[in-house]
Amino acid sequence: METARSGAVLNPAPPVPRVAADRCSGCGRCVSACLLRLVTLEPQGYRKAARIVSAERCTGCGACVASCPIGALVAGSVPTGC
């Protein structure tokens, strides 16, 4: 936990989910689960895979991770811009 010079506790950035594109089946459940519409399906070779867009807007709620039936989305540690 970080603190500012004033002693106030700074809120850490929420964990942004990571997508294992090689495991993603392209079912789209994560797209439907994200209330902020930050997950999309994009072409990955001959198929589609999930991608997190605008990672800085992600609240880390975990809805997309919970909706994935095969575990292709996992909770991350810090926003990376995916």
N, CA, C and O atoms as a GROMACS GRO file, in nm:
protein
  328
    1MET      N    1   0.084  -0.116   0.000
    1MET     CA    2   0.000   0.000   0.000
    1MET      C    3   0.089   0.123   0.000
    1MET      O    4   0.182   0.133   0.081
    2GLU      N    5   0.062   0.216  -0.089
    2GLU     CA    6   0.141   0.337  -0.099
    2GLU      C    7   0.074   0.449  -0.021
    2GLU      O    8  -0.048   0.451  -0.006
    3THR      N    9   0.155   0.541   0.028
    3THR     CA   10   0.101   0.658   0.094
    3THR      C   11   0.162   0.783   0.032
    3THR      O   12   0.276   0.781  -0.015
    4ALA      N   13   0.086   0.890   0.033
    4ALA     CA   14   0.136   1.018  -0.016
    4ALA      C   15   0.221   1.081   0.095
    4ALA      O   16   0.220   1.034   0.209
    5ARG      N   17   0.293   1.186   0.062
    5ARG     CA   18   0.376   1.254   0.162
    5ARG      C   19   0.293   1.305   0.279
    5ARG      O   20   0.343   1.317   0.391
    6SER      N   21   0.167   1.334   0.252
    6SER     CA   22   0.079   1.383   0.358
    6SER      C   23   0.037   1.270   0.452
    6SER      O   24  -0.022   1.296   0.557
    7GLY      N   25   0.066   1.147   0.415
    7GLY     CA   26   0.026   1.032   0.496
    7GLY      C   27  -0.103   0.968   0.449
    7GLY      O   28  -0.144   0.865   0.502
    8ALA      N   29  -0.169   1.029   0.350
    8ALA     CA   30  -0.293   0.972   0.297
    8ALA      C   31  -0.262   0.845   0.219
    8ALA      O   32  -0.161   0.837   0.150
    9VAL      N   33  -0.349   0.747   0.231
    9VAL     CA   34  -0.331   0.622   0.158
    9VAL      C   35  -0.379   0.640   0.015
    9VAL      O   36  -0.491   0.685  -0.008
   10LEU      N   37  -0.295   0.605  -0.080
   10LEU     CA   38  -0.331   0.613  -0.222
   10LEU      C   39  -0.396   0.483  -0.264
   10LEU      O   40  -0.348   0.375  -0.229
   11ASN      N   41  -0.504   0.493  -0.339
   11ASN     CA   42  -0.570   0.373  -0.388
   11ASN      C   43  -0.490   0.315  -0.504
   11ASN      O   44  -0.464   0.385  -0.601
   12PRO      N   45  -0.451   0.189  -0.494
   12PRO     CA   46  -0.380   0.128  -0.606
   12PRO      C   47  -0.474   0.108  -0.724
   12PRO      O   48  -0.596   0.100  -0.707
   13ALA      N   49  -0.416   0.100  -0.843
   13ALA     CA   50  -0.496   0.076  -0.963
   13ALA      C   51  -0.557  -0.064  -0.954
   13ALA      O   52  -0.492  -0.157  -0.906
   14PRO      N   53  -0.681  -0.080  -1.000
   14PRO     CA   54  -0.743  -0.212  -0.994
   14PRO      C   55  -0.672  -0.309  -1.088
   14PRO      O   56  -0.614  -0.268  -1.188
   15PRO      N   57  -0.676  -0.438  -1.054
   15PRO     CA   58  -0.612  -0.536  -1.142
   15PRO      C   59  -0.688  -0.551  -1.273
   15PRO      O   60  -0.808  -0.581  -1.274
   16VAL      N   61  -0.620  -0.531  -1.383
   16VAL     CA   62  -0.681  -0.545  -1.515
   16VAL      C   63  -0.663  -0.689  -1.560
   16VAL      O   64  -0.552  -0.742  -1.556
   17PRO      N   65  -0.772  -0.754  -1.604
   17PRO     CA   66  -0.760  -0.892  -1.650
   17PRO      C   67  -0.666  -0.905  -1.770
   17PRO      O   68  -0.652  -0.813  -1.850
   18ARG      N   69  -0.603  -1.020  -1.780
   18ARG     CA   70  -0.519  -1.051  -1.894
   18ARG      C   71  -0.590  -1.159  -1.975
   18ARG      O   72  -0.658  -1.245  -1.919
   19VAL      N   73  -0.574  -1.154  -2.106
   19VAL     CA   74  -0.636  -1.252  -2.196
   19VAL      C   75  -0.529  -1.345  -2.249
   19VAL      O   76  -0.429  -1.300  -2.305
   20ALA      N   77  -0.549  -1.474  -2.230
   20ALA     CA   78  -0.463  -1.574  -2.293
   20ALA      C   79  -0.526  -1.605  -2.428
   20ALA      O   80  -0.609  -1.695  -2.440
   21ALA      N   81  -0.487  -1.527  -2.530
   21ALA     CA   82  -0.550  -1.536  -2.662
   21ALA      C   83  -0.543  -1.676  -2.721
   21ALA      O   84  -0.632  -1.717  -2.796
   22ASP      N   85  -0.438  -1.751  -2.689
   22ASP     CA   86  -0.426  -1.886  -2.743
   22ASP      C   87  -0.527  -1.981  -2.681
   22ASP      O   88  -0.555  -2.087  -2.739
   23ARG      N   89  -0.584  -1.947  -2.566
   23ARG     CA   90  -0.685  -2.031  -2.501
   23ARG      C   91  -0.826  -1.984  -2.532
   23ARG      O   92  -0.922  -2.061  -2.517
   24CYS      N   93  -0.842  -1.859  -2.576
   24CYS     CA   94  -0.974  -1.800  -2.598
   24CYS      C   95  -1.046  -1.870  -2.714
   24CYS      O   96  -0.989  -1.889  -2.821
   25SER      N   97  -1.172  -1.907  -2.690
   25SER     CA   98  -1.250  -1.974  -2.794
   25SER      C   99  -1.331  -1.874  -2.878
   25SER      O  100  -1.389  -1.912  -2.980
   26GLY      N  101  -1.335  -1.748  -2.835
   26GLY     CA  102  -1.411  -1.648  -2.909
   26GLY      C  103  -1.560  -1.655  -2.886
   26GLY      O  104  -1.637  -1.610  -2.971
   27CYS      N  105  -1.603  -1.711  -2.774
   27CYS     CA  106  -1.746  -1.727  -2.747
   27CYS      C  107  -1.818  -1.596  -2.722
   27CYS      O  108  -1.939  -1.586  -2.747
   28GLY      N  109  -1.747  -1.493  -2.674
   28GLY     CA  110  -1.806  -1.362  -2.653
   28GLY      C  111  -1.875  -1.342  -2.520
   28GLY      O  112  -1.934  -1.236  -2.497
   29ARG      N  113  -1.868  -1.439  -2.431
   29ARG     CA  114  -1.933  -1.422  -2.300
   29ARG      C  115  -1.872  -1.308  -2.221
   29ARG      O  116  -1.943  -1.236  -2.151
   30CYS      N  117  -1.741  -1.290  -2.232
   30CYS     CA  118  -1.673  -1.181  -2.161
   30CYS      C  119  -1.717  -1.046  -2.214
   30CYS      O  120  -1.727  -0.949  -2.139
   31VAL      N  121  -1.742  -1.038  -2.345
   31VAL     CA  122  -1.789  -0.914  -2.407
   31VAL      C  123  -1.923  -0.876  -2.347
   31VAL      O  124  -1.945  -0.760  -2.314
   32SER      N  125  -2.012  -0.972  -2.334
   32SER     CA  126  -2.145  -0.947  -2.277
   32SER      C  127  -2.138  -0.914  -2.129
   32SER      O  128  -2.220  -0.836  -2.080
   33ALA      N  129  -2.043  -0.971  -2.058
   33ALA     CA  130  -2.034  -0.953  -1.913
   33ALA      C  131  -1.979  -0.817  -1.873
   33ALA      O  132  -2.010  -0.769  -1.764
   34CYS      N  133  -1.900  -0.754  -1.957
   34CYS     CA  134  -1.836  -0.626  -1.922
   34CYS      C  135  -1.936  -0.513  -1.938
   34CYS      O  136  -1.975  -0.478  -2.049
   35LEU      N  137  -1.978  -0.456  -1.825
   35LEU     CA  138  -2.076  -0.348  -1.828
   35LEU      C  139  -2.020  -0.219  -1.888
   35LEU      O  140  -2.096  -0.136  -1.937
   36LEU      N  141  -1.888  -0.203  -1.884
   36LEU     CA  142  -1.826  -0.083  -1.941
   36LEU      C  143  -1.789  -0.101  -2.088
   36LEU      O  144  -1.738  -0.008  -2.150
   37ARG      N  145  -1.814  -0.219  -2.143
   37ARG     CA  146  -1.784  -0.251  -2.283
   37ARG      C  147  -1.636  -0.232  -2.316
   37ARG      O  148  -1.600  -0.171  -2.416
   38LEU      N  149  -1.552  -0.285  -2.229
   38LEU     CA  150  -1.407  -0.274  -2.248
   38LEU      C  151  -1.346  -0.400  -2.308
   38LEU      O  152  -1.225  -0.406  -2.329
   39VAL      N  153  -1.429  -0.500  -2.335
   39VAL     CA  154  -1.380  -0.625  -2.394
   39VAL      C  155  -1.441  -0.637  -2.534
   39VAL      O  156  -1.561  -0.619  -2.552
   40THR      N  157  -1.357  -0.668  -2.630
   40THR     CA  158  -1.404  -0.688  -2.767
   40THR      C  159  -1.348  -0.819  -2.820
   40THR      O  160  -1.255  -0.876  -2.763
   41LEU      N  161  -1.404  -0.866  -2.929
   41LEU     CA  162  -1.349  -0.980  -3.000
   41LEU      C  163  -1.281  -0.927  -3.125
   41LEU      O  164  -1.340  -0.853  -3.203
   42GLU      N  165  -1.156  -0.965  -3.143
   42GLU     CA  166  -1.079  -0.919  -3.259
   42GLU      C  167  -1.016  -1.038  -3.330
   42GLU      O  168  -0.988  -1.140  -3.268
   43PRO      N  169  -0.994  -1.023  -3.460
   43PRO     CA  170  -0.932  -1.132  -3.536
   43PRO      C  171  -0.795  -1.171  -3.479
   43PRO      O  172  -0.712  -1.087  -3.448
   44GLN      N  173  -0.776  -1.300  -3.467
   44GLN     CA  174  -0.650  -1.358  -3.419
   44GLN      C  175  -0.621  -1.475  -3.513
   44GLN      O  176  -0.661  -1.588  -3.485
   45GLY      N  177  -0.553  -1.446  -3.622
   45GLY     CA  178  -0.530  -1.552  -3.721
   45GLY      C  179  -0.660  -1.584  -3.793
   45GLY      O  180  -0.723  -1.495  -3.851
   46TYR      N  181  -0.701  -1.709  -3.790
   46TYR     CA  182  -0.823  -1.753  -3.858
   46TYR      C  183  -0.947  -1.751  -3.769
   46TYR      O  184  -1.054  -1.797  -3.811
   47ARG      N  185  -0.935  -1.700  -3.647
   47ARG     CA  186  -1.047  -1.697  -3.555
   47ARG      C  187  -1.048  -1.564  -3.481
   47ARG      O  188  -0.968  -1.476  -3.512
   48LYS      N  189  -1.139  -1.547  -3.385
   48LYS     CA  190  -1.145  -1.426  -3.304
   48LYS      C  191  -1.108  -1.460  -3.160
   48LYS      O  192  -1.128  -1.572  -3.113
   49ALA      N  193  -1.052  -1.360  -3.093
   49ALA     CA  194  -1.015  -1.377  -2.952
   49ALA      C  195  -1.046  -1.247  -2.878
   49ALA      O  196  -1.051  -1.140  -2.939
   50ALA      N  197  -1.068  -1.258  -2.748
   50ALA     CA  198  -1.099  -1.142  -2.665
   50ALA      C  199  -0.979  -1.050  -2.653
   50ALA      O  200  -0.864  -1.094  -2.657
   51ARG      N  201  -1.008  -0.921  -2.638
   51ARG     CA  202  -0.904  -0.822  -2.615
   51ARG      C  203  -0.962  -0.715  -2.523
   51ARG      O  204  -1.076  -0.672  -2.541
   52ILE      N  205  -0.884  -0.672  -2.424
   52ILE     CA  206  -0.924  -0.565  -2.334
   52ILE      C  207  -0.883  -0.432  -2.398
   52ILE      O  208  -0.766  -0.413  -2.431
   53VAL      N  209  -0.978  -0.343  -2.417
   53VAL     CA  210  -0.949  -0.211  -2.471
   53VAL      C  211  -0.970  -0.109  -2.360
   53VAL      O  212  -1.051  -0.132  -2.270
   54SER      N  213  -0.900   0.002  -2.365
   54SER     CA  214  -0.910   0.107  -2.262
   54SER      C  215  -0.891   0.048  -2.123
   54SER      O  216  -0.974   0.067  -2.034
   55ALA      N  217  -0.781  -0.022  -2.105
   55ALA     CA  218  -0.753  -0.088  -1.977
   55ALA      C  219  -0.752   0.010  -1.861
   55ALA      O  220  -0.782  -0.028  -1.748
   56GLU      N  221  -0.717   0.136  -1.888
   56GLU     CA  222  -0.713   0.235  -1.780
   56GLU      C  223  -0.852   0.264  -1.724
   56GLU      O  224  -0.863   0.316  -1.612
   57ARG      N  225  -0.957   0.231  -1.798
   57ARG     CA  226  -1.095   0.251  -1.750
   57ARG      C  227  -1.149   0.130  -1.674
   57ARG      O  228  -1.255   0.138  -1.613
   58CYS      N  229  -1.077   0.020  -1.678
   58CYS     CA  230  -1.122  -0.103  -1.612
   58CYS      C  231  -1.128  -0.083  -1.461
   58CYS      O  232  -1.034  -0.030  -1.401
   59THR      N  233  -1.238  -0.127  -1.400
   59THR     CA  234  -1.255  -0.115  -1.256
   59THR      C  235  -1.208  -0.239  -1.182
   59THR      O  236  -1.203  -0.240  -1.059
   60GLY      N  237  -1.174  -0.343  -1.256
   60GLY     CA  238  -1.127  -0.467  -1.193
   60GLY      C  239  -1.238  -0.546  -1.127
   60GLY      O  240  -1.213  -0.621  -1.032
   61CYS      N  241  -1.361  -0.532  -1.175
   61CYS     CA  242  -1.475  -0.599  -1.112
   61CYS      C  243  -1.470  -0.751  -1.125
   61CYS      O  244  -1.524  -0.823  -1.042
   62GLY      N  245  -1.405  -0.801  -1.230
   62GLY     CA  246  -1.390  -0.945  -1.249
   62GLY      C  247  -1.505  -1.014  -1.320
   62GLY      O  248  -1.506  -1.136  -1.331
   63ALA      N  249  -1.602  -0.937  -1.370
   63ALA     CA  250  -1.717  -0.998  -1.438
   63ALA      C  251  -1.674  -1.075  -1.562
   63ALA      O  252  -1.726  -1.183  -1.589
   64CYS      N  253  -1.579  -1.021  -1.637
   64CYS     CA  254  -1.533  -1.089  -1.758
   64CYS      C  255  -1.459  -1.218  -1.722
   64CYS      O  256  -1.474  -1.320  -1.789
   65VAL      N  257  -1.379  -1.212  -1.618
   65VAL     CA  258  -1.304  -1.330  -1.574
   65VAL      C  259  -1.400  -1.440  -1.530
   65VAL      O  260  -1.383  -1.556  -1.566
   66ALA      N  261  -1.501  -1.403  -1.452
   66ALA     CA  262  -1.598  -1.500  -1.402
   66ALA      C  263  -1.682  -1.561  -1.514
   66ALA      O  264  -1.728  -1.674  -1.502
   67SER      N  265  -1.703  -1.485  -1.622
   67SER     CA  266  -1.788  -1.534  -1.730
   67SER      C  267  -1.718  -1.631  -1.825
   67SER      O  268  -1.784  -1.701  -1.902
   68CYS      N  269  -1.585  -1.635  -1.821
   68CYS     CA  270  -1.510  -1.718  -1.916
   68CYS      C  271  -1.518  -1.866  -1.876
   68CYS      O  272  -1.469  -1.903  -1.770
   69PRO      N  273  -1.579  -1.949  -1.961
   69PRO     CA  274  -1.596  -2.090  -1.924
   69PRO      C  275  -1.468  -2.173  -1.933
   69PRO      O  276  -1.462  -2.284  -1.880
   70ILE      N  277  -1.365  -2.120  -1.998
   70ILE     CA  278  -1.242  -2.200  -2.013
   70ILE      C  279  -1.120  -2.136  -1.948
   70ILE      O  280  -1.008  -2.186  -1.963
   71GLY      N  281  -1.140  -2.026  -1.875
   71GLY     CA  282  -1.030  -1.962  -1.803
   71GLY      C  283  -0.929  -1.889  -1.890
   71GLY      O  284  -0.812  -1.881  -1.854
   72ALA      N  285  -0.975  -1.835  -2.003
   72ALA     CA  286  -0.883  -1.762  -2.090
   72ALA      C  287  -0.856  -1.621  -2.038
   72ALA      O  288  -0.759  -1.558  -2.078
   73LEU      N  289  -0.942  -1.572  -1.950
   73LEU     CA  290  -0.919  -1.442  -1.886
   73LEU      C  291  -0.880  -1.469  -1.741
   73LEU      O  292  -0.945  -1.545  -1.671
   74VAL      N  293  -0.772  -1.404  -1.699
   74VAL     CA  294  -0.727  -1.418  -1.561
   74VAL      C  295  -0.705  -1.280  -1.503
   74VAL      O  296  -0.667  -1.187  -1.574
   75ALA      N  297  -0.728  -1.265  -1.373
   75ALA     CA  298  -0.708  -1.137  -1.307
   75ALA      C  299  -0.561  -1.100  -1.317
   75ALA      O  300  -0.472  -1.181  -1.290
   76GLY      N  301  -0.537  -0.976  -1.356
   76GLY     CA  302  -0.399  -0.928  -1.368
   76GLY      C  303  -0.355  -0.860  -1.242
   76GLY      O  304  -0.427  -0.858  -1.142
   77SER      N  305  -0.234  -0.803  -1.246
   77SER     CA  306  -0.183  -0.736  -1.127
   77SER      C  307  -0.185  -0.584  -1.142
   77SER      O  308  -0.218  -0.514  -1.046
   78VAL      N  309  -0.150  -0.533  -1.258
   78VAL     CA  310  -0.152  -0.388  -1.281
   78VAL      C  311  -0.193  -0.362  -1.424
   78VAL      O  312  -0.173  -0.446  -1.511
   79PRO      N  313  -0.253  -0.244  -1.450
   79PRO     CA  314  -0.290  -0.212  -1.588
   79PRO      C  315  -0.167  -0.207  -1.678
   79PRO      O  316  -0.066  -0.148  -1.642
   80THR      N  317  -0.178  -0.269  -1.795
   80THR     CA  318  -0.066  -0.272  -1.886
   80THR      C  319  -0.100  -0.213  -2.022
   80THR      O  320  -0.012  -0.201  -2.107
   81GLY      N  321  -0.224  -0.177  -2.043
   81GLY     CA  322  -0.263  -0.125  -2.173
   81GLY      C  323  -0.297  -0.235  -2.270
   81GLY      O  324  -0.329  -0.209  -2.386
   82CYS      N  325  -0.289  -0.358  -2.225
   82CYS     CA  326  -0.319  -0.478  -2.303
   82CYS      C  327  -0.308  -0.451  -2.450
   82CYS      O  328  -0.330  -0.541  -2.531
   0.00000   0.00000   0.00000
